[in-house]
Structures are given as structure tokens and as C-alpha cells.
Amino acid sequence: MRLFSRKSNKVATNGDSTPLNGSRSSKSSLKSPITKNGNGSTFTSPSLPDITLPAPPDPKLDPAAYLRSIYAVRERSKYVYNKAKRNQLNHFTVDMSKFSETASYVVSIINVSQHDHGDERQVADRHRAQRDYKPDYHSIPPHGRWQHFEAGGRPRVDQLLASWPSSIDNQERTRRLIDLFLVSVLLDAGAGTKWSYKSKESGKIYRRSEGLAIASLEMFKAGCFSSNPAEPCQVDGAGLKSLSVEQLGKGLQVSEINTIAGLEGRAGLMSRLGDAMSNSEMFGSDGRPGGMLGTTIYPNGFLYAKLGVDYLLSHPSTQASSVPIITIPTLWNCLMNGLGNVWPATRTKIDGISLGDAWPCSSMPGGSLAQPWENIVPFHKLTQWLCYSLMVPMNKLLNIRFAGEELLTGLPEYRNGGLLIDTGLLTLKESDVKRGLTAFRNNSMLKGQQTVEVIPLFSTDDDVIVEWRAATVGFLDELLLEVNGILGLRGAEQLTLAQMLEAGSWKGGRELAEVSRPNTKEPPILSLSDGTVF
């Protein structure tokens, strides 16, 4: 079933120099004027003081550092996006006449949004839980893991906080949530169509991202990631390294009939995360993800003095005015450098340095004079997902603010990217369709693989997937401008990119997948998952 018609002949194009909806700055539209306090209520925050962000690494001097930086994601993806606007991609036909239609669809999702994604098969129950954000767009939360924990309308994070004794201050509560959120995000790769999780607390069944969120939360509460039986609600290096494939599978309720994609990859990721926790400079002597927060004294009473490592809060770039302000590059470098060895060593390398989620792409600048780094486009999807997710508890519980949020991009994953295909904006070229379908048929012969709906399949490093993801980053920026224009939002009222991802594009991609491929609800293109990228 297709909601959006595709043109069969002429395809509209657009040049690089022509904005899709005027000359408004994308940076200004990405700023976040709204924050929330520890009780979840919304208030308008004072403007951040002018903070000079560090310049990106020079790719000519240190290409690996540049490609690992947050700056490189948008800058490198722009090369592919500019080709997309001219309909010059190698693997996709681009119909720019579908752009406005895609934006209007995202707006329709935002205006009737926030439905329950607990059990995706319970369509009727889900739609009864719908909520219209219009006109209170400022109430849309930023994209982050917090919302996934609330599947089914149950405030699980608030309930978790309430379960801890009052003697645990907000500093330690935030550290514990960072522990939980980091592990949960790293486990949040595509689970596949056959996996589900039955909550031990409610008995309800959840799937995909929400299922992984609730499974990781219940494992966290059971002490599966802690080496200290007296402190189950924490994550530490020793606990992570002792988590076997079998134990993780048991926690995720994996069985022969309830299979999950990339179980071994997820277990390996947890083990390598445990090794990374030995970096006491960033994660403290306890070796906990929450150790990155550190401790210090602020006159406003939000933070309390303790002995401990002060990585984020005592970093020279952190501002200690009326509220603490951490720059996004500081948080980014903590995650990229502190977790660098977590990613598989087989990833793309420059000068022997693994780049993580960064891949060669044929649509990048090439030629005989190009340097090896110039054909690589980085995404760092899970690290960005971590940034979006970890900022929320730090802001809600400790009123920490963040400078430079506009550096983060839309997440290049299959829901946001699937939106572009299912609306007809992108169409996979016929030669690649044939190649992907051959790969699907070959993969379907393996035990446990779905054969209900035939969908083009590619490996994560395939040029089709890399080009698709790079185009997605650029189109999400342009969609934000167009969506704000349709909603009539200006200045501080504009949606941030994180809000559009949360209430619009990600949910829109999922909705279209449910309608277009109702048996599996898969995206329009499949990627072989090892549990460490998507």
C-alpha cells in the first residue's frame, strides 16, 4: 500500500545555491529555547551567554581527528546532499517535487503525535493514546532515550527515581541515569522483526527500540550490569565484562523462536564498554559511565560537593555561571575518546586509527588528487544518539545547559531515511534493487530470517547504505526549515532539530513502514546488522 504516488518520468531537480524555503539560518532554528526541570514541567530558560566553541580539527593536519569530530558529520554529508538536490546520486533517483509533500506529512505527524509504541501490533490501543501537540509545540520533548522508557504511557524513569531513598542526591541520581541511558543506547541497534520482550513488571509485550529500552531498564534494576550486589542500579566496568552472550540473551529473552539480530555483537559491545571504563580520568575510580559527570560545587545548589573525578564539570570549557554550561564538543570528545575502543576494530581506519561509524562513499569528492580521507563520510549515529539522550537527565535533574547543540545532526538511521523513500523523495535505482533483492533471497535461506516481505538488503558498509544515510542528514536539516515554515513558527518558537526528530520524522518513518509493509513493519531498505551501528 502506497500513500505517496511516484512520478514515472520527469524528475524535478534543485541547484545547490537555491534554499528550499527561504534564507533563514538553520543554525538559529536548531537552538533550544526550552528546558525542563526535575519535575518534568516546562519553563523558558535565560539565553546562554556567548560561548566560543573550539574550531574543528584541520583535516589536512589530522584527518582522523577531523572525521571523528561532530563537525565532520554535517560538513561531509553536505557533499552527498548537494548531489541529491541535483538528482546526481549514484544509487537513488531524487524527486525534489516530493520534498514539500514529505514536509507536510511530517507536520501531520507532529500535529497528531505522541502515541504509544509499546506493542506495535496493538493499533487500536495505540491510536487511543494519541495526543495533539498543536499549538503547544514547545511541549515536544527533545529526541532521546527517556521517551522510549515511557512506552505504554508509563513514566518508568520517574518511577525509578521515586524508588530510590531520599538520601541519594540529584548528583548520584543523574550518574545512575547516565549509567542506564548509555548502556541502553548502545544496546539499541535494530532488533529484527521476530524479537519481542515481555515486561516482567507489567506482562505487556514490547518490540524494537521500546522493547530494548524496557528490557535494558529491567536488567539494570536487576543488577545485570553491576558488579556490586549491594548497588544493583549502577553500571560498572567489572559488571559489563562479566556479562556473557548467554546472560545477555537471557536478559533480552532471546530464544530459538524469539531471535534478535546481532546478539553476539551487542555482547561484544558491552564487554568492550567494560574495558573502556578503566579510563579513570573520564569515568572515575568506580569505572562507571556516570563518572563522566564528575562533581563540583556550584553556588545555586544544583550540584553538591563530593570527592570524585571532574571530567565534564571541571573541564576548562565548562562555564560555571548561574547554571553550569557544558559545550557539545566537550561532551562529544568525552564519548568519542572515552568509548573509542568500543567499536569493532574492523571499521574504517585512517593512519591506523579506527574512525567508528564512518565509511567510504562513491558520491564524495574523488579524483587522482584526492586524499584518502576525502572519500569518507562519518555519521557516528550511536554517539549522537548518546549525546541527545544523556543531555536530558543532566538537564532535568541538575539544570545543566549545553552550548553548541546545533552541531548535532539528524540521526542517519532507517526510520528517518525510510521516510524519504516511502514518501517518494528518494527511489532506489533498478540495478541496486536487483542486487539488494538477490542479497535478500540469499540471506532468507539462513535460519531465523524473515521471508514474508521481500525487501532489498545490503551490508552496512555498502555504498547504497552510506549514500542513503548521508542524504538523510542533509534532508533532515532542510525538513526542519520547511516544517517550521509550515507551522508558522519563528525565532525562539521554532522547533529544534531534536524536537522534529522526536515528534515528526522518526515517528513518520515508522508509521509509513507500518502501512507500506504491514507484515514486518520493516524499512524500505534493509541493512545487515551486527548490533553496533543501527
DOFI-21713 format. One line per 3 residues: number of its first residue (from 0); for each residue x, y, z of C-alpha. Coordinates in Angstrom, 1 decimal. Layout:
NUM> X/Y/Z | ...
END
This chain:
0> 0.0/0.0/0.0 | 1.5/3.4/-1.0 | 0.4/6.7/0.5
3> 2.5/8.8/-1.8 | 2.5/8.5/-5.6 | 5.7/8.4/-7.6
6> 6.3/10.1/-10.9 | 7.2/7.7/-13.7 | 9.1/10.1/-15.9
9> 10.5/13.5/-15.4 | 12.2/14.2/-12.0 | 12.4/17.7/-10.6
12> 15.8/19.0/-9.6 | 17.1/21.8/-7.5 | 20.5/23.5/-7.5
15> 22.9/23.8/-4.6 | 22.5/27.6/-4.3 | 18.7/27.7/-4.0
18> 17.3/27.3/-0.5 | 14.2/25.1/-0.3 | 12.3/27.6/1.8
21> 14.0/30.9/2.0 | 17.1/32.2/3.6 | 16.6/31.5/7.3
24> 19.6/30.2/9.1 | 19.5/26.6/10.0 | 21.6/27.3/13.0
27> 19.1/29.7/14.5 | 16.4/27.1/14.0 | 18.3/24.5/15.9
30> 18.7/26.5/19.1 | 16.7/25.2/22.0 | 14.9/27.9/24.0
33> 13.0/25.5/26.2 | 14.2/23.3/29.0 | 12.5/21.3/31.8
36> 13.1/21.0/35.5 | 13.4/17.8/37.5 | 9.6/17.5/37.9
39> 9.1/17.5/34.1 | 7.4/20.9/33.9 | 8.4/23.3/31.2
42> 9.9/26.8/31.7 | 11.7/29.2/29.5 | 15.4/29.4/30.2
45> 17.5/32.5/30.0 | 19.6/32.9/26.9 | 23.0/31.2/27.1
48> 26.0/33.6/27.3 | 28.1/33.9/24.2 | 30.5/30.9/24.3
51> 33.1/30.4/21.7 | 33.2/26.8/20.5 | 36.5/25.2/19.5
54> 37.4/25.1/15.8 | 37.2/21.7/14.2 | 40.4/19.7/13.7
57> 42.2/20.5/10.4 | 41.7/17.5/8.1 | 44.9/18.2/6.3
60> 46.9/18.0/9.5 | 44.9/15.4/11.4 | 42.3/13.7/9.1
63> 41.4/11.0/11.7 | 40.6/13.6/14.4 | 38.5/15.6/11.9
66> 36.5/12.6/10.7 | 35.9/11.6/14.4 | 34.6/15.1/15.2
69> 31.0/16.2/15.3 | 31.8/19.0/12.8 | 32.6/16.5/10.1
72> 29.2/14.7/10.1 | 27.2/17.6/8.6 | 30.2/19.0/6.6
75> 30.9/15.7/4.8 | 27.3/14.7/4.3 | 26.6/18.0/2.6
78> 28.6/16.8/-0.4 | 26.2/14.0/-0.9 | 23.1/16.1/-0.2
81> 24.2/18.7/-2.8 | 24.3/15.9/-5.4 | 20.9/14.7/-4.2
84> 19.4/18.1/-4.9 | 20.7/17.9/-8.4 | 19.5/14.3/-8.8
87> 23.0/13.1/-9.3 | 23.2/10.4/-6.7 | 24.7/7.1/-7.8
90> 22.1/4.8/-6.2 | 18.9/6.9/-5.9 | 16.7/8.9/-8.1
93> 15.7/12.1/-6.3 | 12.3/13.8/-7.0 | 12.5/17.2/-5.3
96> 8.9/17.8/-6.2 | 8.1/15.4/-3.3 | 10.0/17.5/-0.7
99> 7.1/19.7/0.3 | 4.8/16.7/0.4 | 7.3/15.0/2.7
102> 7.5/18.1/5.0 | 3.7/18.3/5.1 | 3.5/14.7/6.1
105> 6.0/15.3/9.0 | 3.8/18.2/10.1 | 0.7/16.0/10.1
108> 2.6/13.5/12.4 | 3.6/16.3/14.7 | 0.1/17.7/15.0
111> -1.2/14.2/16.0 | 1.7/12.6/17.7 | 3.0/11.1/20.9
114> 1.2/7.8/20.6 | 2.0/4.6/22.3 | 4.6/2.5/20.6
117> 4.6/-0.2/23.2 | 3.2/-3.2/21.2 | 3.2/-2.1/17.6
120> 0.6/-4.6/16.7 | -2.0/-3.0/19.0 | -3.0/-0.4/16.5
123> -6.4/0.5/18.1 | -4.9/0.9/21.6 | -2.1/3.0/20.2
126> -4.3/5.4/18.4 | -6.5/5.9/21.5 | -3.3/7.1/23.2
129> -2.7/9.8/20.5 | -2.1/13.4/21.6 | -2.2/16.5/19.5
132> 0.8/18.8/20.1 | -0.9/21.7/18.3 | -0.5/24.5/19.4
135> 1.8/23.7/22.3 | 4.8/22.8/20.2 | 7.2/23.9/22.9
138> 6.0/20.9/25.0 | 7.6/18.5/22.5 | 10.5/16.8/24.3
141> 13.9/16.5/22.6 | 14.7/13.3/20.9 | 16.2/10.9/23.5
144> 16.1/7.6/25.2 | 13.9/8.9/28.0 | 10.7/8.7/25.9
147> 11.4/5.1/24.9 | 11.4/4.1/28.6 | 7.9/5.5/28.8
150> 6.3/3.1/26.2 | 2.7/2.4/27.1 | 2.3/5.7/28.8
153> 4.1/4.5/32.0 | 6.6/7.0/33.5 | 9.2/4.4/34.2
156> 12.1/6.8/34.8 | 10.2/8.9/37.3 | 9.1/5.7/39.0
159> 12.7/4.5/39.1 | 13.8/7.9/40.6 | 11.0/7.6/43.2
162> 12.1/4.1/44.2 | 15.5/5.4/45.4 | 15.8/6.7/49.0
165> 15.8/10.5/49.6 | 19.4/10.2/50.9 | 20.5/9.7/47.2
168> 21.0/13.3/46.0 | 20.4/14.6/42.4 | 24.1/14.2/41.6
171> 24.1/10.4/42.2 | 20.6/10.1/40.6 | 22.0/11.7/37.5
174> 25.0/9.4/37.5 | 22.8/6.4/37.7 | 20.6/7.6/34.8
177> 23.7/8.2/32.7 | 24.7/4.6/33.6 | 21.4/3.3/32.4
180> 20.9/5.5/29.4 | 24.4/4.8/28.0 | 24.0/1.0/28.2
183> 20.5/1.2/26.8 | 21.5/3.3/23.8 | 24.4/1.0/23.0
186> 22.1/-1.9/23.0 | 19.6/0.0/20.8 | 20.5/-1.4/17.4
189> 17.9/-2.9/15.1 | 16.4/-6.0/16.8 | 14.8/-7.5/13.8
192> 11.2/-8.5/13.1 | 11.0/-11.6/15.2 | 12.2/-10.3/18.6
195> 9.9/-9.1/21.3 | 10.2/-8.5/25.1 | 7.6/-9.3/27.7
198> 7.9/-7.0/30.6 | 8.4/-8.8/33.9 | 6.7/-5.9/35.7
201> 3.6/-5.4/33.5 | 3.4/-8.5/31.4 | 3.0/-6.4/28.3
204> 4.9/-7.2/25.1 | 7.2/-4.6/23.5 | 9.3/-4.6/20.4
207> 12.1/-2.8/18.6 | 13.5/0.3/20.4 | 10.9/0.4/23.1
210> 11.4/-3.3/23.8 | 15.1/-2.9/24.0 | 14.7/0.2/26.3
213> 12.4/-1.7/28.7 | 14.5/-4.8/28.6 | 17.7/-2.9/29.5
216> 15.8/-1.0/32.2 | 14.6/-4.2/33.9 | 18.1/-5.7/33.5
219> 19.6/-2.6/35.1 | 17.2/-2.8/38.1 | 18.1/-6.5/38.5
222> 21.8/-5.6/38.7 | 22.8/-7.3/35.4 | 25.4/-4.6/34.7
225> 26.7/-4.1/38.2 | 29.5/-6.0/40.0 | 28.2/-4.8/43.4
228> 25.2/-6.8/44.7 | 24.5/-4.1/47.2 | 24.2/-1.5/44.4
231> 22.3/-3.1/41.6 | 21.2/0.2/40.0 | 24.6/1.1/38.5
234> 26.8/0.1/35.6 | 30.5/-0.5/36.1 | 33.3/-2.0/34.1
237> 33.6/-5.2/36.1 | 29.9/-5.9/35.7 | 30.0/-5.3/32.0
240> 32.9/-7.5/31.4 | 31.3/-10.4/33.3 | 28.2/-10.2/31.1
243> 28.3/-13.2/28.8 | 26.5/-13.7/25.5 | 24.2/-16.2/27.3
246> 23.4/-13.8/30.1 | 22.6/-11.0/27.8 | 20.5/-13.3/25.7
249> 18.6/-14.4/28.8 | 18.1/-10.8/29.9 | 16.7/-10.0/26.4
252> 14.6/-13.2/26.5 | 16.2/-14.5/23.3 | 15.3/-18.0/22.3
255> 15.2/-20.1/19.1 | 11.8/-18.6/18.3 | 12.5/-15.2/19.7
258> 15.6/-14.3/17.8 | 17.4/-10.9/17.9 | 19.7/-9.5/15.3
261> 23.4/-9.1/16.4 | 23.3/-10.7/19.9 | 27.0/-11.6/19.8
264> 27.8/-8.1/18.5 | 25.8/-6.5/21.4 | 27.6/-8.7/23.9
267> 30.9/-7.8/22.5 | 30.0/-4.1/22.7 | 29.2/-4.5/26.4
270> 32.5/-6.2/27.0 | 34.5/-3.5/25.3 | 32.5/-0.9/27.1
273> 33.6/-2.6/30.3 | 37.2/-2.3/29.2 | 36.7/1.4/28.4
276> 35.5/2.1/31.9 | 39.1/1.6/33.1 | 39.8/5.1/32.0
279> 39.6/6.7/35.4 | 40.3/10.2/34.1 | 36.9/10.2/32.3
282> 34.9/7.6/34.2 | 36.2/7.9/37.7 | 37.7/5.3/40.1
285> 34.4/3.3/40.1 | 34.6/2.8/36.4 | 31.0/3.9/35.7
288> 29.6/5.7/32.7 | 28.1/8.2/35.1 | 31.6/9.0/36.3
291> 31.9/11.3/33.2 | 29.7/13.8/35.0 | 32.1/14.4/37.9
294> 31.3/16.5/40.9 | 31.9/20.1/41.9 | 30.4/22.9/43.9
297> 28.0/25.5/42.3 | 26.5/28.4/44.3 | 23.0/27.7/43.0
300> 22.7/24.4/44.9 | 22.1/22.2/41.9 | 25.3/20.2/42.5
303> 26.8/19.1/45.7 | 30.5/18.7/46.7 | 31.9/15.2/46.7
306> 35.2/13.6/46.1 | 35.5/12.3/42.6 | 36.7/12.9/39.1
309> 35.5/16.1/37.5 | 35.7/15.4/33.8 | 32.7/17.3/32.3
312> 32.0/19.7/35.2 | 35.7/20.7/35.7 | 36.6/20.8/32.1
315> 38.2/24.1/31.1 | 35.5/24.7/28.6 | 32.6/24.3/31.1
318> 31.1/27.6/32.2 | 30.2/28.0/35.9 | 27.8/30.9/35.9
321> 24.3/30.8/37.4 | 24.0/27.3/35.9 | 26.7/25.0/34.6
324> 27.1/25.1/30.8 | 28.9/22.2/29.0 | 29.8/22.6/25.4
327> 28.8/19.9/22.9 | 32.3/19.4/21.7 | 33.4/18.6/25.3
330> 30.6/16.0/25.7 | 31.4/14.7/22.2 | 35.1/14.3/22.9
333> 34.4/12.5/26.2 | 32.2/10.0/24.4 | 34.4/9.6/21.3
336> 37.7/9.4/23.1 | 36.4/7.5/26.1 | 34.4/5.0/24.1
339> 36.6/4.9/21.0 | 37.7/1.3/21.6 | 34.2/0.1/22.0
342> 33.6/0.0/18.2 | 34.7/-3.0/16.2 | 38.3/-2.8/15.1
345> 37.3/-3.7/11.5 | 35.8/-0.3/10.9 | 37.3/2.3/8.5
348> 40.7/3.5/9.5 | 43.0/6.4/8.7 | 46.6/6.2/9.7
351> 45.8/3.1/11.7 | 43.1/4.9/13.8 | 39.6/3.4/13.7
354> 37.0/6.0/12.8 | 34.0/4.2/14.1 | 30.7/4.8/12.2
357> 32.4/6.4/9.1 | 32.5/4.9/5.6 | 33.9/5.4/2.1
360> 31.2/6.7/-0.3 | 31.4/7.0/-4.1 | 29.5/10.2/-4.1
363> 32.2/12.0/-2.1 | 34.9/14.1/-3.8 | 37.4/11.9/-5.6
366> 39.9/12.0/-8.4 | 43.6/11.4/-8.6 | 44.5/14.4/-6.4
369> 42.1/13.4/-3.5 | 43.5/12.3/-0.2 | 42.3/9.0/1.3
372> 40.2/10.8/3.9 | 38.3/12.8/1.4 | 36.0/9.9/0.2
375> 34.9/9.1/3.7 | 31.6/10.3/5.3 | 31.2/10.0/9.0
378> 27.9/9.5/10.8 | 28.6/8.4/14.4 | 24.9/7.7/14.9
381> 25.1/5.9/18.2 | 27.4/8.6/19.7 | 25.0/11.3/18.5
384> 22.1/9.2/20.0 | 24.1/9.1/23.2 | 24.5/12.9/23.2
387> 20.8/13.5/22.6 | 19.9/11.0/25.3 | 22.4/11.9/28.0
390> 21.7/15.6/27.9 | 18.1/15.0/29.0 | 18.8/13.7/32.5
393> 21.6/16.1/33.1 | 19.3/19.0/32.2 | 16.2/17.7/34.1
396> 17.9/16.8/37.3 | 20.9/19.2/37.5 | 19.8/22.0/35.2
399> 23.0/21.7/33.2 | 22.8/23.6/29.9 | 24.6/22.8/26.7
402> 26.2/25.1/24.2 | 26.5/24.1/20.6 | 23.5/21.8/20.3
405> 23.2/23.0/16.7 | 26.3/20.9/15.9 | 24.4/17.7/16.3
408> 22.6/16.4/13.2 | 19.6/14.4/12.4 | 20.2/10.7/13.1
411> 21.1/8.8/9.9 | 19.1/5.6/10.5 | 16.4/3.6/8.8
414> 13.4/5.4/10.2 | 14.4/8.9/9.2 | 15.9/7.6/6.0
417> 12.9/5.3/5.3 | 10.6/8.4/5.5 | 12.4/9.8/2.5
420> 11.9/6.6/0.4 | 8.4/5.9/1.4 | 7.3/9.4/0.5
423> 8.8/9.1/-2.9 | 11.5/11.7/-2.4 | 14.2/9.0/-2.9
426> 13.8/5.9/-5.1 | 16.4/3.2/-5.2 | 17.7/2.6/-8.8
429> 16.7/-0.5/-10.5 | 20.2/-2.1/-10.7 | 20.6/-1.7/-7.0
432> 17.1/-3.1/-6.4 | 18.0/-6.2/-8.2 | 21.3/-6.6/-6.3
435> 19.5/-6.0/-3.0 | 16.8/-8.5/-3.7 | 19.4/-11.1/-4.6
438> 21.1/-10.5/-1.3 | 17.7/-10.8/0.5 | 17.0/-14.1/-1.1
441> 20.4/-15.5/-0.2 | 20.0/-14.2/3.4 | 16.5/-15.6/3.7
444> 17.9/-19.1/3.3 | 19.6/-18.7/6.7 | 17.8/-19.9/9.8
447> 15.6/-17.4/11.5 | 15.5/-14.8/8.7 | 12.2/-13.3/7.6
450> 10.8/-14.2/4.2 | 7.3/-12.6/4.5 | 8.1/-9.3/2.7
453> 10.9/-9.1/0.2 | 13.0/-6.0/0.7 | 16.3/-5.0/-0.9
456> 19.1/-5.9/1.6 | 22.7/-4.6/1.8 | 25.6/-4.7/4.2
459> 26.2/-1.7/6.5 | 29.2/-0.6/4.5 | 27.6/-1.0/1.1
462> 27.7/2.2/-1.0 | 23.9/2.2/-1.2 | 23.5/2.4/2.6
465> 26.3/5.0/3.0 | 24.8/7.3/0.3 | 21.3/6.9/1.8
468> 22.5/7.9/5.2 | 24.5/10.9/4.0 | 21.5/12.2/2.0
471> 19.3/11.7/5.1 | 21.5/14.0/7.2 | 21.1/16.8/4.7
474> 17.4/16.4/4.0 | 16.6/16.4/7.8 | 18.2/19.8/8.1
477> 16.1/21.1/5.2 | 12.9/19.4/6.5 | 13.4/21.3/9.8
480> 13.3/24.6/8.0 | 10.3/23.7/5.9 | 8.4/22.2/8.9
483> 8.9/25.4/10.9 | 7.7/27.4/7.9 | 4.5/25.3/7.5
486> 3.8/25.6/11.3 | 4.4/29.4/11.1 | 7.0/29.2/13.9
489> 9.6/32.0/14.2 | 12.5/32.8/16.3 | 12.5/31.2/19.8
492> 9.2/29.4/18.9 | 10.8/27.3/16.2 | 11.1/23.6/16.7
495> 14.6/22.4/17.3 | 16.0/19.5/15.2 | 15.8/17.3/18.3
498> 12.1/18.1/18.6 | 11.3/17.4/15.0 | 13.2/14.1/15.2
501> 11.2/13.1/18.3 | 7.7/14.1/17.2 | 7.9/14.1/13.4
504> 10.5/12.4/11.2 | 11.3/9.3/13.2 | 7.7/8.6/14.0
507> 6.7/9.4/10.5 | 9.2/6.9/9.1 | 7.8/4.2/11.4
510> 4.2/5.0/10.6 | 4.9/4.7/6.8 | 6.7/1.4/7.4
513> 3.7/0.0/9.3 | 1.4/1.0/6.4 | 3.7/0.1/3.5
516> 4.9/-3.2/4.9 | 2.3/-4.3/7.4 | 3.6/-7.8/8.0
519> 7.1/-6.9/9.2 | 7.0/-3.1/9.5 | 10.5/-3.1/8.2
522> 12.1/0.0/6.5 | 12.1/0.1/2.7 | 15.8/-1.0/2.6
525> 17.3/-3.5/5.0 | 20.8/-3.4/6.4 | 22.6/-6.4/7.8
528> 23.0/-5.6/11.5 | 25.9/-6.6/13.7 | 24.3/-4.8/16.6
531> 26.8/-1.9/16.7 | 25.6/0.7/14.1 | 21.8/0.9/13.8
END
